[in-house]
Amino acid sequence: MEVFTSQYFGLFVIICLGFILGSIKIKGISLDISAIIFVALVFGHFGMTMPPIIGKLGLILFIYTIGMQAGPGFFESFRQQGKTFFILATIIVASASIITFAAFWWTGVEMPIAIGLLTGALTSTPGLAAAIDATGSPLVSIGYGIAYPFGVIGVILFVRLYPKLIRANIKQAEEEYEKLNESGFPEIKHKTFRVENENVDGKSISKLRIRSMTQAVISRILHKGEAVVPSPDTILNKGDLVRAVGTEDALRKIKLLIGDETEEQIPLHKSYEVQSVLVTKKDVINQPLGAFNLWSNYQATVTRVRRSGIDITPSPSLKLHMGDKLTVACSHENMKQVVRIFGNNDKKLSDTDFFPIAAGIVLGILVGEVSLSYGSGMTFNLGLTGGILAVAMILSRIGRTGPIIWSMSGAATQLLRQVGLMFFLVQVGTNAGAQLVDTYSQYGSQLFLIGGVITLTPMILAVIAAKFMKNMNVLSLLGAITGSMTSTPGLAAVDPMTETNAPAIAYATVYPVAMVLLIIFTQLLGFF
């Protein structure tokens, strides 16, 4: 039947078989979704081909969603580990370039082929384009085609096997990463204090400027045995109990201002409730919390904000993001007004608006096409991958532009990323599989061996260098290696290993640096 030879049928057969193969574990090691590329290699060898648009579409969706996921944490990651990531990228690209030059010098391989081996071993299409531009030789593409299959497979195997070889504790690495990630967001606690300070007695909360003086929030007050809903005009009297919410430092300041801590608890007032409210209304995105005057208008207090699994101390200047969960305390009646302001609609988080996704991708493609010229007619551009990645990270950081919400829900991001990744792996695998045997027959094993050395040696040097770098998390290291190798399939192999964003953020941080370095080195080698 014709259907069995059709490309659309083959696409999903490869995906199905890839998931079956990926689920097999040998001594605790499995390939997961990255197994798709190995199935695709076999199908490609036996004549199955996929239109290039499948691979391009998959690459675009995968890279855009990676940028969306990594964007919010990218700038903080670069500030914390930018120097470390830059060193790793330099070690990998520079060592790969040195090996390439050594192969040219000692084995007599023509430089265009050697440069092609370099770009193929590092799976860099922008590097290939720069190399062709620098040499003007079609031999570059031959070298690229020889080294590319192992460039893809080698990185996948390395990043999957390395944690097993060093017996890395992935769970511990996740906890260490989360701890580092949360270091800028101290734990939010609540304590009860007794008013004992003579200077506080008889003064209102607004006059005492408790919020600005301590950064803590007063959520309840017990006056003469009766729970009171606090407002700016509430008077504190000696002997009152005050429940405060904030960081350890903020609560320490409350203790100095009001009086000693007590184990007594303040019951909720009968007209008072505490509720979690989701931020789902477009109008409030990127607006500072203080703009809503919740306390003066509704006697409502936001005691904490939970964002991406982290509790953040609320402040008037804190800008709200889609999906933020606010813990709000106020009366039953006023709670209805507060909920109306912020939305609190779970369905809105699961809905996906495709216009911002399409618009973001269009912007990314255009940015990738912008070329910068520098000295001797050399040019540089981010290319398709770099342009989309950069734009996605910037848009996810911005969050909203007028009525357009750039950020995506976790479910939508995960679905599009998986679909894009599957399509990309199938097309890349079948394309490489079709050329693998013919290329080997024509050029023998020498060029394959050189390409393999260019792929593996820089990664080995990187993990050795990482041993001397303090606080180098193994998940961030793997992400940095795949980014330095400009290997999207490599990242795809690391991504299922953890529930954190550590590999994606490291990849997004390193990738642009590695790409620039690779283009510079290929153009320098082109002079020989």
C-alpha positions as CSV (number, residue, x, y, z in Angstrom):
1,M,0.0,0.0,0.0
2,E,1.1,3.5,-0.8
3,V,0.5,4.7,2.7
4,F,3.4,2.6,4.0
5,T,5.9,4.5,1.9
6,S,4.5,7.9,2.6
7,Q,6.6,10.5,4.5
8,Y,3.9,11.4,7.0
9,F,3.4,7.7,7.9
10,G,7.1,7.2,8.2
11,L,7.4,10.3,10.4
12,F,5.1,8.9,13.1
13,V,6.4,5.3,12.8
14,I,9.9,6.6,13.6
15,I,8.6,8.6,16.5
16,C,6.7,5.6,17.9
17,L,9.7,3.3,17.5
18,G,11.9,6.0,19.0
19,F,9.8,6.2,22.2
20,I,9.8,2.4,22.5
21,L,13.6,2.2,22.1
22,G,14.0,5.2,24.4
23,S,12.1,3.5,27.2
24,I,14.5,0.6,27.3
25,K,16.9,0.8,30.2
26,I,20.3,-0.9,30.3
27,K,21.9,-0.7,33.8
28,G,19.8,2.4,34.5
29,I,20.7,4.1,31.2
30,S,18.1,5.0,28.6
31,L,18.0,7.3,25.6
32,D,14.5,8.7,26.2
33,I,13.2,11.0,23.4
34,S,16.7,11.2,21.8
35,A,16.4,7.6,20.7
36,I,14.3,8.9,17.8
37,I,17.4,10.0,16.0
38,F,18.9,6.5,16.1
39,V,15.8,5.0,14.6
40,A,15.8,7.8,12.0
41,L,19.4,7.0,11.0
42,V,18.3,3.4,10.2
43,F,15.3,4.5,8.2
44,G,17.4,7.1,6.4
45,H,19.9,4.5,5.4
46,F,17.1,2.4,3.9
47,G,15.9,5.3,1.8
48,M,13.3,7.1,4.0
49,T,13.6,10.9,3.6
50,M,11.9,13.8,5.2
51,P,11.3,17.2,3.7
52,P,13.7,19.8,5.1
53,I,10.7,21.9,6.2
54,I,9.9,19.2,8.8
55,G,13.4,19.7,10.4
56,K,13.2,23.5,10.1
57,L,9.7,23.7,11.7
58,G,10.8,21.3,14.5
59,L,14.0,23.3,15.1
60,I,12.0,26.6,15.2
61,L,9.5,25.4,17.7
62,F,12.0,23.7,19.9
63,I,14.4,26.6,20.1
64,Y,11.6,29.2,20.6
65,T,10.2,27.3,23.5
66,I,13.7,26.7,25.0
67,G,14.2,30.5,24.8
68,M,10.8,31.1,26.4
69,Q,11.7,28.7,29.2
70,A,15.2,30.0,29.8
71,G,14.6,33.7,29.3
72,P,13.4,34.7,32.8
73,G,16.4,33.0,34.4
74,F,19.0,33.8,31.7
75,F,20.1,37.2,32.9
76,E,20.5,36.1,36.5
77,S,22.4,33.0,35.4
78,F,24.7,35.1,33.2
79,R,25.3,37.5,36.1
80,Q,26.1,34.6,38.4
81,Q,28.0,32.2,36.1
82,G,28.7,34.2,32.9
83,K,32.5,34.0,33.3
84,T,32.4,30.3,34.0
85,F,30.3,29.6,30.9
86,F,32.4,31.8,28.8
87,I,35.5,29.9,29.8
88,L,33.9,26.5,29.0
89,A,32.7,27.7,25.6
90,T,36.2,29.0,24.8
91,I,37.9,25.8,25.9
92,I,35.5,23.7,23.7
93,V,35.6,25.8,20.6
94,A,39.3,26.7,20.8
95,S,40.4,23.1,21.4
96,A,38.2,21.9,18.5
97,S,39.8,24.5,16.3
98,I,43.3,23.5,17.4
99,I,42.6,19.8,16.6
100,T,41.3,20.8,13.2
101,F,44.5,22.7,12.4
102,A,46.6,19.8,13.7
103,A,44.7,17.4,11.4
104,F,45.4,19.8,8.4
105,W,49.1,20.1,9.4
106,W,49.9,16.4,10.1
107,T,47.5,14.4,7.9
108,G,47.4,16.5,4.8
109,V,43.6,16.9,4.8
110,E,42.7,19.9,2.7
111,M,41.8,22.9,4.9
112,P,38.2,23.3,3.5
113,I,37.5,19.6,4.4
114,A,39.1,20.1,7.8
115,I,36.9,23.2,8.5
116,G,33.9,21.2,7.4
117,L,34.8,18.5,9.8
118,L,35.0,21.2,12.6
119,T,31.6,22.6,11.8
120,G,30.1,19.1,11.5
121,A,31.7,17.8,14.7
122,L,30.1,20.8,16.5
123,T,26.8,20.4,14.5
124,S,26.9,24.1,13.6
125,T,24.9,25.2,10.5
126,P,25.8,28.9,11.1
127,G,29.5,27.8,11.3
128,L,29.1,25.9,8.1
129,A,27.7,28.9,6.3
130,A,30.6,31.1,7.6
131,A,33.1,28.4,6.6
132,I,31.7,28.2,3.0
133,D,31.8,32.0,2.9
134,A,35.4,32.1,4.1
135,T,36.8,29.3,1.8
136,G,34.4,29.4,-1.2
137,S,34.9,25.7,-1.5
138,P,32.3,22.9,-1.8
139,L,34.7,20.6,0.1
140,V,33.5,22.2,3.3
141,S,30.1,20.6,2.9
142,I,31.7,17.2,2.4
143,G,33.6,17.5,5.6
144,Y,30.5,18.7,7.4
145,G,28.5,15.7,6.1
146,I,31.2,13.3,7.3
147,A,31.5,14.6,10.8
148,Y,27.9,15.6,11.4
149,P,26.4,12.2,12.2
150,F,28.9,11.4,15.0
151,G,28.7,15.1,16.0
152,V,25.1,14.5,16.8
153,I,25.4,11.0,18.2
154,G,28.6,11.6,20.1
155,V,27.3,14.5,22.1
156,I,24.1,12.6,22.9
157,L,26.0,9.6,24.1
158,F,28.5,11.7,26.1
159,V,25.9,13.7,28.0
160,R,23.8,10.6,28.7
161,L,26.7,8.5,29.9
162,Y,28.8,11.1,31.7
163,P,26.5,11.4,34.8
164,K,26.5,7.6,35.0
165,L,30.3,7.3,34.7
166,I,30.9,9.8,37.5
167,R,27.9,8.4,39.5
168,A,26.4,11.9,39.7
169,N,23.4,12.3,42.0
170,I,20.9,14.1,39.8
171,K,18.5,14.6,42.6
172,Q,21.1,16.3,44.7
173,A,22.2,18.4,41.7
174,E,18.6,19.5,41.3
175,E,18.4,20.4,45.0
176,E,21.7,22.4,44.8
177,Y,20.5,24.2,41.7
178,E,17.2,25.1,43.3
179,K,18.9,26.3,46.4
180,L,21.2,28.5,44.4
181,N,18.2,29.7,42.3
182,E,16.3,30.6,45.5
183,S,19.2,32.4,47.2
184,G,17.9,35.7,45.9
185,F,14.5,34.9,47.3
186,P,14.8,34.2,51.1
187,E,12.1,31.9,52.6
188,I,8.9,33.7,53.6
189,K,7.8,33.0,57.2
190,H,5.1,34.2,59.6
191,K,5.4,34.8,63.4
192,T,3.3,36.4,66.1
193,F,4.6,39.3,68.2
194,R,3.3,41.0,71.3
195,V,3.2,44.9,71.3
196,E,5.5,45.9,74.1
197,N,7.4,49.0,72.8
198,E,6.1,52.2,74.5
199,N,6.9,54.1,71.3
200,V,4.5,52.0,69.3
201,D,1.6,52.1,71.8
202,G,-1.4,54.2,70.5
203,K,0.0,54.7,67.0
204,S,-1.5,53.6,63.7
205,I,0.1,51.2,61.3
206,S,0.5,53.9,58.6
207,K,2.1,56.3,61.0
208,L,4.6,53.7,62.1
209,R,5.4,53.0,58.4
210,I,5.8,49.3,59.2
211,R,5.9,48.1,55.6
212,S,8.7,50.5,54.5
213,M,10.6,50.2,57.8
214,T,10.7,46.4,58.0
215,Q,9.5,45.0,54.6
216,A,7.2,42.8,56.5
217,V,3.4,42.6,56.1
218,I,0.9,42.7,59.0
219,S,-1.8,40.1,58.3
220,R,-3.8,39.9,61.6
221,I,-4.1,41.7,64.9
222,L,-5.7,40.5,68.2
223,H,-7.0,43.4,70.3
224,K,-8.6,42.6,73.7
225,G,-9.3,39.0,72.6
226,E,-10.9,40.0,69.3
227,A,-9.3,39.4,65.9
228,V,-9.1,42.6,63.9
229,V,-8.7,43.0,60.1
230,P,-5.7,45.4,59.8
231,S,-5.9,48.6,57.8
232,P,-3.6,51.6,57.5
233,D,-5.6,53.4,60.3
234,T,-5.5,50.4,62.7
235,I,-4.1,51.5,66.1
236,L,-1.6,49.3,67.9
237,N,-2.0,49.1,71.7
238,K,0.3,47.6,74.3
239,G,-0.5,43.9,74.8
240,D,-2.0,43.5,71.3
241,L,-0.8,40.4,69.3
242,V,0.4,41.1,65.8
243,R,0.9,38.4,63.1
244,A,3.6,39.4,60.6
245,V,4.7,37.8,57.3
246,G,8.1,38.3,55.7
247,T,11.7,37.1,55.5
248,E,13.7,36.2,58.6
249,D,15.4,39.6,58.4
250,A,12.1,41.4,58.1
251,L,10.6,39.6,61.1
252,R,13.7,40.4,63.1
253,K,13.0,44.1,62.4
254,I,9.4,43.7,63.5
255,K,10.6,42.3,66.8
256,L,12.9,45.3,67.3
257,L,10.0,47.7,66.5
258,I,7.1,46.0,68.3
259,G,8.2,43.5,70.9
260,D,9.0,39.9,71.6
261,E,7.8,36.9,69.7
262,T,5.1,34.7,71.2
263,E,3.8,31.2,70.5
264,E,0.1,32.4,70.9
265,Q,-1.9,32.2,67.7
266,I,-4.5,34.7,66.3
267,P,-7.7,33.1,65.0
268,L,-9.3,34.4,61.8
269,H,-12.0,36.9,62.2
270,K,-15.4,35.6,61.2
271,S,-15.6,38.0,58.3
272,Y,-11.9,37.4,57.3
273,E,-10.4,34.9,54.9
274,V,-7.1,34.0,53.3
275,Q,-7.2,32.9,49.7
276,S,-4.7,32.1,46.9
277,V,-5.5,34.2,43.8
278,L,-4.0,33.5,40.4
279,V,-2.9,36.4,38.2
280,T,-4.6,35.6,34.8
281,K,-5.9,39.0,33.7
282,K,-4.0,40.6,30.8
283,D,-4.5,44.1,32.2
284,V,-2.5,43.5,35.3
285,I,0.5,41.8,33.7
286,N,3.7,43.9,34.3
287,Q,1.8,46.2,36.6
288,P,3.4,46.9,40.0
289,L,1.5,45.5,42.9
290,G,1.3,48.9,44.5
291,A,-0.7,50.3,41.6
292,F,-3.9,48.5,42.8
293,N,-4.0,50.2,46.3
294,L,-5.4,47.0,47.7
295,W,-4.9,48.0,51.3
296,S,-6.5,51.4,51.1
297,N,-9.3,50.3,48.7
298,Y,-10.2,46.9,50.0
299,Q,-8.3,46.5,53.3
300,A,-6.6,43.5,51.5
301,T,-3.1,42.4,52.3
302,V,-0.9,40.3,49.9
303,T,1.2,38.3,52.3
304,R,3.3,36.5,49.7
305,V,3.7,35.9,45.9
306,R,4.6,32.5,44.6
307,R,6.3,32.5,41.2
308,S,7.8,29.5,39.4
309,G,7.9,27.5,42.7
310,I,9.5,30.4,44.6
311,D,7.9,32.5,47.4
312,I,8.7,36.2,46.9
313,T,8.1,39.0,49.5
314,P,5.4,41.3,48.1
315,S,6.4,45.0,47.7
316,P,4.6,47.9,46.0
317,S,7.2,47.8,43.2
318,L,6.9,44.1,42.4
319,K,5.7,43.6,38.8
320,L,3.2,40.9,38.3
321,H,3.6,38.0,35.9
322,M,1.0,35.8,34.3
323,G,0.5,32.8,36.6
324,D,1.7,34.4,39.8
325,K,-0.1,33.1,42.8
326,L,-1.0,35.8,45.4
327,T,-1.8,34.9,49.0
328,V,-4.4,37.5,49.9
329,A,-6.0,38.2,53.3
330,C,-9.1,40.4,53.5
331,S,-12.9,40.2,54.3
332,H,-15.2,37.9,52.4
333,E,-16.9,40.7,50.5
334,N,-13.7,42.5,49.5
335,M,-12.2,39.2,48.4
336,K,-14.7,39.1,45.5
337,Q,-13.4,42.5,44.3
338,V,-9.7,41.4,44.6
339,V,-10.4,38.2,42.7
340,R,-12.1,40.2,39.9
341,I,-9.0,42.5,39.6
342,F,-6.5,39.6,39.1
343,G,-8.7,37.1,37.3
344,N,-8.1,33.9,39.2
345,N,-9.1,31.9,36.1
346,D,-7.3,28.5,35.8
347,K,-8.6,28.0,32.3
348,K,-6.8,31.1,31.0
349,L,-3.5,29.5,32.0
350,S,-4.2,26.4,29.9
351,D,-5.4,28.4,26.9
352,T,-2.8,29.2,24.3
353,D,-2.8,32.3,22.2
354,F,-0.8,31.4,19.0
355,F,-0.5,35.0,17.7
356,P,2.3,35.9,20.1
357,I,4.1,32.6,19.3
358,A,3.9,33.2,15.5
359,A,4.8,36.9,15.9
360,G,7.8,36.0,18.2
361,I,9.1,33.5,15.6
362,V,8.7,36.0,12.8
363,L,10.8,38.5,14.8
364,G,13.4,35.9,15.6
365,I,13.8,34.9,11.9
366,L,14.2,38.5,10.9
367,V,16.7,39.2,13.7
368,G,18.7,36.1,12.6
369,E,19.0,37.5,9.1
370,V,20.5,40.8,10.2
371,S,24.2,40.8,9.2
372,L,27.0,42.8,10.8
373,S,30.1,43.5,8.7
374,Y,33.6,43.8,10.2
375,G,37.0,44.0,8.7
376,S,38.1,42.4,5.3
377,G,34.6,41.9,4.2
378,M,33.8,39.4,7.0
379,T,30.1,39.3,8.2
380,F,28.3,37.8,11.1
381,N,24.7,37.1,11.8
382,L,22.9,35.1,14.5
383,G,21.3,32.8,11.9
384,L,17.9,31.1,12.3
385,T,18.7,29.3,15.6
386,G,20.5,32.3,17.3
387,G,17.9,34.9,16.2
388,I,14.9,32.9,17.4
389,L,16.6,32.0,20.7
390,A,17.6,35.6,21.4
391,V,14.2,37.0,20.6
392,A,12.4,34.3,22.6
393,M,14.5,35.0,25.7
394,I,14.0,38.8,25.4
395,L,10.2,38.4,24.9
396,S,9.8,36.0,27.8
397,R,11.7,38.5,30.0
398,I,9.5,41.4,28.8
399,G,6.3,39.3,29.4
400,R,3.9,41.7,27.9
401,T,3.7,44.5,25.2
402,G,0.4,46.3,25.3
403,P,-2.4,43.7,24.8
404,I,0.1,41.0,23.7
405,I,1.2,38.4,26.4
406,W,4.5,36.9,25.2
407,S,4.9,34.4,28.1
408,M,3.5,30.9,27.6
409,S,2.0,28.5,30.1
410,G,4.1,25.5,31.2
411,A,1.8,23.0,29.5
412,A,1.8,24.8,26.2
413,T,5.6,25.3,26.3
414,Q,6.2,21.6,27.1
415,L,3.8,20.4,24.3
416,L,5.3,22.6,21.6
417,R,8.8,21.8,22.7
418,Q,8.2,18.0,22.5
419,V,6.5,18.3,19.0
420,G,9.3,20.5,17.7
421,L,12.0,18.2,19.0
422,M,10.5,15.1,17.6
423,F,10.1,16.6,14.1
424,F,13.7,17.9,14.2
425,L,15.3,14.6,15.3
426,V,13.4,12.6,12.6
427,Q,14.5,14.9,9.8
428,V,18.1,15.3,11.0
429,G,18.4,11.5,11.5
430,T,17.0,10.4,8.2
431,N,19.1,13.0,6.4
432,A,22.3,11.9,8.1
433,G,21.5,8.2,7.7
434,A,21.1,8.5,3.9
435,Q,24.7,9.8,3.6
436,L,26.5,7.8,6.3
437,V,27.4,4.6,4.3
438,D,28.2,6.4,1.0
439,T,30.4,8.9,2.7
440,Y,32.3,6.2,4.5
441,S,32.8,4.2,1.3
442,Q,34.2,7.3,-0.5
443,Y,36.5,8.8,2.1
444,G,37.3,5.8,4.4
445,S,37.7,5.9,8.1
446,Q,40.3,8.6,8.5
447,L,38.0,11.6,8.2
448,F,35.4,9.9,10.4
449,L,38.1,9.4,13.0
450,I,39.2,13.0,12.9
451,G,35.6,14.2,13.2
452,G,35.1,11.9,16.2
453,V,38.2,13.3,17.9
454,I,37.0,16.9,17.3
455,T,33.7,16.0,18.8
456,L,34.9,14.1,21.9
457,T,38.1,15.8,23.0
458,P,36.7,19.3,23.7
459,M,33.9,17.8,25.8
460,I,36.5,15.8,27.8
461,L,38.6,18.9,28.3
462,A,35.5,20.8,29.4
463,V,34.6,18.3,32.2
464,I,38.2,18.3,33.4
465,A,38.2,22.1,33.5
466,A,34.9,22.1,35.3
467,K,36.6,20.1,38.2
468,F,38.5,23.3,39.0
469,M,35.5,25.6,38.9
470,K,33.7,26.1,42.2
471,N,30.0,25.3,42.5
472,M,29.7,23.9,38.9
473,N,26.4,22.0,39.0
474,V,26.5,18.9,36.8
475,L,23.2,19.8,35.2
476,S,24.4,23.3,34.3
477,L,27.7,21.7,33.1
478,L,25.8,19.4,30.7
479,G,23.7,22.3,29.4
480,A,26.9,24.4,28.9
481,I,28.6,21.5,27.0
482,T,25.6,21.1,24.6
483,G,25.5,24.9,24.2
484,S,29.2,25.1,23.5
485,M,28.9,22.2,21.0
486,T,25.9,24.1,19.5
487,S,24.1,20.7,19.8
488,T,20.3,21.0,20.0
489,P,19.9,17.1,20.0
490,G,22.4,17.1,22.9
491,L,20.2,19.4,24.9
492,A,17.3,17.2,24.0
493,A,19.1,14.3,25.5
494,V,19.8,16.2,28.7
495,D,16.5,17.9,29.1
496,P,14.5,14.8,30.2
497,M,17.0,14.0,32.9
498,T,15.8,16.8,35.2
499,E,12.7,18.7,36.1
500,T,14.7,21.9,36.5
501,N,15.6,24.5,33.9
502,A,19.3,24.3,34.7
503,P,20.5,22.7,31.3
504,A,18.2,24.9,29.2
505,I,19.4,28.1,30.9
506,A,23.1,27.1,30.6
507,Y,22.6,26.1,27.0
508,A,20.9,29.5,26.2
509,T,23.6,31.3,28.0
510,V,26.5,29.6,26.3
511,Y,25.1,29.0,22.8
512,P,25.5,32.6,21.4
513,V,29.0,32.9,22.8
514,A,30.0,29.5,21.3
515,M,28.5,30.4,17.9
516,V,30.4,33.7,17.7
517,L,33.7,32.0,18.7
518,L,33.1,29.2,16.1
519,I,32.4,31.6,13.3
520,I,35.6,33.6,14.2
521,F,37.8,30.5,14.3
522,T,36.4,29.1,11.1
523,Q,37.2,32.3,9.3
524,L,40.7,32.4,10.8
525,L,41.3,28.8,9.6
526,G,40.1,29.9,6.2
527,F,43.2,32.0,5.7
528,F,45.4,28.9,5.6
